[in-house]
Amino acid sequence: MLSRFEQMTGQDKVLLIHGTWVRDSDQRWIFEPDITAKVEHFIRIFSGMTMTELLTSVRERYQLSSTDSTLKLSYQYPEWVSFGDGELEMPQYITEDTEVGVFLNMRRYIEEVYNHAQHVICVVHLWRNVMA
């Protein structure tokens, strides 16, 4: 559910995407966004954010007043992070305070590496395609 990122001072702006996790014909997990959504919804996440604060922020952004609705928040590591064991290819669900921190830190580390090693990432993808 969490995808594009924009780093802010002490906070990160995260795009929320409503959709469903499904398996493709090769049994890999893929996220199918709800294409009926016409507006992009962003929230800000920050170091030390709790699961309750995250859920409150998402509920406010989607204008969900009822707490009867169950929200499942998830993300997936980029393909180039995977080590081939399949574990990182699965959707990663955010269900508790420590997982909010893991998501935020993972997102920051990936952006740091990605911003400073774009060509290395391209080479990884090219090499994987050649090997396939």
Secondary structure by P-SEA (a helix, b strand, c coil): cccbbbbcccbbbbbbbbbbbbbccccbbbbbccccccbbbbbbbcccccaaaaaaaaaaaaccccccbbbbbbccccccccccccccccccccccaaaaaaaaaaaaaaaaaaaacaaaaaaaaaaaaaac
